[in-house]
Amino acid sequence: MAEIELREVPLFSEMDENEVAGIRDIMEEMKFKPGQVIIREGETGDLFYVVTEGHAEIVIHDADGAEILLHEAGPGEFFGELSMLTKEPRSARVRAVDHVTTLALGRDDFFEFLRNHSHAAIDVLVELGGRLHENDTILRRMASRNVNEIVEEQMTLSERVADKVADIIGSWRFIIIQSVLIVIWITLNVVAWIEHWDPYPFILMNVMLSFQAAYSGPVIMMSQNRQSAKDRLAAEVDHQVNMKAELEIGLLMRRMDELEKNIEDNQNELKSWIGAK
């Protein structure tokens, strides 16, 4: 797999050759084997990584301990900047997919680089915004379980039969077919084209309709009860989605505020330094 030059990374694309050489001199090359962990969740972030070769996956763990892939960083992409800017522990794990080569930059050198290259600070903000939006979408998908699929998996045979019967009875097709059969039944017994098997007042037909009502009523109630349970589950899932969305939005807003404050502080320091000269 070909290794890209530092100048090909969008973050450094507007630097001249001397600047690229200078930033390259203070960056440490680090290599990782497939499956090796580059960044661990919870550790203090003191390095910023630029991928020059290979691919690394950024993952988090959900409440059940399952891994959720947030992003896969390839040549030219970077990671580790958020923890450095917010001074918070790493929130995700980064693991090498194949043989990965990175260039690492320390916290102080990274801040100095951002102070001296405003376009790079903007690139970092754009990348952060894109990742936060992508992560928010993934987290919403994690929370937004499909209620229909959940209920479908939990349905028993009797519940499936009840739903099918309720669907049939509650349709115009059933009403029309039953009405036609009743009319034919009454007509044949009134005009006596064939032998009377249920003369007026059609006791046999009334008994059959009574049996139908006696059995269809409870079956329909079973289906309605299951629908009520489904509605309760949908309301619970909606509540979970709203809670997670509220927490995530609050977290994202706080991180963006911290990032904006850090950028403003760095710009003010740069202006003061330029004014002093």
C-alpha positions in Angstrom: 0.0 0.0 0.0 1.5 3.3 -1.1 2.4 5.9 1.6 1.2 9.4 0.9 3.4 12.5 1.4 2.5 14.9 4.2 1.9 17.6 1.6 -1.0 15.5 0.2 -2.9 15.7 3.5 -5.6 18.4 3.2 -4.7 19.7 6.6 -1.2 20.7 5.4 -2.0 21.4 1.7 -1.6 25.2 2.0 1.8 25.0 3.6 4.9 25.7 1.5 7.8 23.2 1.3 9.7 24.7 4.2 6.7 24.7 6.5 5.9 21.1 5.5 9.5 20.1 6.2 9.4 21.9 9.6 6.2 20.3 10.7 7.4 16.9 9.5 10.6 17.3 11.6 8.6 17.6 14.8 6.2 14.7 14.0 7.0 11.2 15.1 6.4 8.3 12.7 4.6 5.4 14.4 3.7 2.1 12.9 1.0 -0.4 14.0 0.3 -4.0 13.1 -3.2 -5.2 12.1 -5.5 -5.4 15.1 -3.2 -3.3 17.3 -4.9 -0.6 19.4 -3.6 2.9 18.6 -5.9 4.8 21.1 -7.7 3.3 24.1 -11.0 4.6 25.5 -10.5 6.6 28.8 -6.8 7.4 28.3 -5.5 10.9 28.3 -5.2 12.3 24.8 -1.7 13.8 24.2 -1.1 12.9 20.6 -2.6 13.9 17.3 -2.3 11.3 14.5 -2.2 11.7 10.7 -2.6 8.5 8.7 -0.1 8.2 5.9 -0.6 4.5 5.1 -3.2 1.8 5.9 -6.6 2.2 7.6 -7.7 2.5 11.2 -11.2 2.0 12.6 -12.7 4.2 15.3 -15.1 2.3 17.5 -17.1 2.7 20.7 -19.0 0.3 22.9 -22.7 0.4 23.5 -24.5 -0.4 26.7 -24.4 -4.1 25.9 -20.6 -4.0 25.3 -21.0 -4.5 21.5 -18.6 -2.6 19.3 -20.0 0.2 17.1 -17.9 1.4 14.1 -18.0 5.2 14.0 -15.5 5.9 11.2 -12.6 4.3 9.3 -9.7 6.6 8.8 -7.5 6.1 5.7 -4.5 7.8 4.2 -4.7 11.6 4.6 -7.2 11.5 7.4 -6.5 12.2 11.1 -7.8 11.4 14.5 -7.1 12.1 18.2 -7.7 15.8 17.8 -10.9 16.0 19.9 -9.5 14.8 23.1 -6.5 17.1 22.7 -8.7 20.1 22.2 -11.2 19.4 25.0 -8.6 17.9 27.4 -11.0 15.1 28.1 -10.2 11.3 28.2 -10.4 9.5 24.9 -14.1 8.7 24.1 -13.4 6.0 21.4 -11.0 3.3 20.6 -8.8 3.4 17.4 -7.6 0.1 16.1 -5.4 -0.7 13.0 -7.3 -2.6 10.3 -4.1 -3.4 8.4 -0.5 -2.2 8.6 -0.8 1.4 9.6 1.7 4.2 9.5 1.0 7.5 11.2 2.7 10.7 12.0 2.1 11.8 15.6 2.1 15.4 16.8 2.2 16.3 20.5 -0.3 18.6 22.2 1.9 21.8 22.4 3.2 21.4 18.9 -0.3 20.8 17.6 -1.6 24.0 19.3 1.3 25.9 17.9 0.6 24.6 14.5 -3.0 25.7 14.7 -2.1 29.1 15.9 0.2 29.6 13.0 -2.0 28.1 10.3 -5.6 29.3 10.5 -6.6 27.2 7.5 -5.6 24.1 9.3 -7.8 25.1 12.3 -10.7 25.5 9.9 -10.0 22.1 8.4 -10.0 20.6 11.9 -13.4 22.2 12.7 -14.9 21.0 9.4 -13.7 17.5 10.1 -15.0 17.5 13.6 -18.4 18.8 12.5 -18.6 16.0 9.9 -17.7 13.3 12.4 -20.0 14.6 15.1 -22.9 14.6 12.6 -21.9 11.1 11.5 -21.7 9.8 15.1 -25.0 11.4 15.9 -26.6 9.5 13.0 -25.1 6.2 14.2 -26.2 6.7 17.8 -29.7 7.5 16.7 -29.8 4.3 14.6 -28.6 2.4 17.7 -31.4 3.9 19.8 -34.1 3.7 17.2 -35.1 0.1 17.3 -37.7 -1.0 14.8 -40.8 -1.8 16.9 -42.4 -3.9 14.2 -39.3 -6.2 14.0 -39.2 -6.5 17.8 -42.8 -7.5 18.0 -42.5 -9.8 15.0 -39.7 -11.7 16.7 -41.7 -12.1 19.9 -45.0 -13.2 18.3 -46.3 -16.7 19.1 -48.3 -18.8 16.7 -51.6 -18.0 18.4 -50.9 -14.3 18.2 -50.2 -14.6 14.5 -53.4 -16.5 13.9 -55.3 -13.8 15.9 -53.9 -11.0 13.8 -54.7 -12.8 10.6 -58.3 -13.5 11.7 -58.7 -9.9 12.9 -57.4 -8.6 9.5 -59.8 -10.8 7.6 -62.9 -10.0 9.7 -62.0 -6.3 9.7 -62.0 -6.0 5.9 -64.6 -5.1 3.3 -64.0 -8.3 1.5 -65.3 -10.3 4.6 -68.3 -8.1 4.9 -69.2 -8.3 1.2 -68.7 -12.1 1.1 -70.7 -12.7 4.3 -73.5 -10.4 3.1 -73.7 -12.3 -0.2 -73.8 -15.7 1.5 -76.6 -14.5 3.9 -78.7 -13.2 1.0 -78.2 -16.5 -0.9 -79.1 -18.5 2.3 -82.3 -16.5 2.9 -83.3 -16.5 -0.8 -82.9 -20.2 -1.2 -84.9 -20.9 2.0 -87.7 -18.4 1.1 -88.3 -19.3 -2.6 -87.8 -23.0 -1.9 -86.0 -23.7 -5.1 -84.5 -26.6 -3.2 -85.6 -28.3 0.0 -85.9 -26.0 3.0 -83.0 -26.7 5.4 -83.5 -23.6 7.5 -87.0 -22.1 7.1 -88.0 -18.8 8.5 -87.0 -17.4 11.1 -83.7 -18.9 9.9 -82.7 -20.3 13.3 -79.8 -22.3 11.9 -78.3 -19.2 10.3 -78.7 -17.2 13.6 -77.0 -20.0 15.5 -74.1 -19.9 13.1 -73.8 -16.2 13.2 -73.9 -16.3 17.0 -71.0 -18.9 17.0 -69.1 -16.6 14.7 -69.6 -13.6 16.9 -68.8 -15.6 20.1 -65.4 -16.7 18.7 -64.4 -13.8 16.6 -64.9 -11.3 19.4 -62.3 -12.7 21.8 -59.9 -13.2 18.8 -60.2 -9.6 17.8 -59.7 -8.6 21.5 -56.5 -10.7 21.5 -55.2 -8.8 18.5 -56.2 -5.4 20.0 -54.4 -6.3 23.3 -51.3 -7.2 21.3 -51.6 -3.9 19.4 -51.8 -2.0 22.8 -48.6 -3.8 23.9 -47.0 -2.8 20.6 -48.0 0.8 21.2 -46.5 0.8 24.7 -43.3 -0.6 23.3 -43.2 2.1 20.6 -43.7 4.8 23.3 -40.9 3.3 25.4 -38.5 3.3 22.3 -39.5 6.9 21.5 -38.7 7.9 25.1 -35.3 6.2 24.9 -34.6 7.9 21.6 -35.5 11.3 23.0 -33.4 10.7 26.1 -30.3 9.6 24.1 -30.8 12.4 21.6 -31.0 15.0 24.4 -27.8 13.7 26.1 -25.9 13.5 22.8 -26.9 16.9 21.7 -25.9 18.4 25.1 -22.5 16.6 24.8 -22.0 17.8 21.2 -22.9 21.3 22.1 -20.5 21.3 25.0 -17.6 20.0 23.0 -18.3 22.4 20.2 -18.3 25.3 22.7 -15.0 24.1 24.1 -13.5 23.7 20.7 -14.7 27.2 19.6 -13.3 28.7 22.8 -9.9 27.0 22.3 -9.8 28.3 18.7 -10.6 31.8 19.8 -8.0 31.7 22.5 -5.4 30.6 20.1 -6.4 33.3 17.6 -6.2 35.9 20.3 -2.7 34.7 21.3 -1.6 34.8 17.7 -2.9 38.4 17.3 -1.2 39.5 20.5 2.1 37.9 19.3 1.8 39.6 15.9 1.0 42.9 17.6 4.0 42.6 19.9 6.2 42.3 16.8 
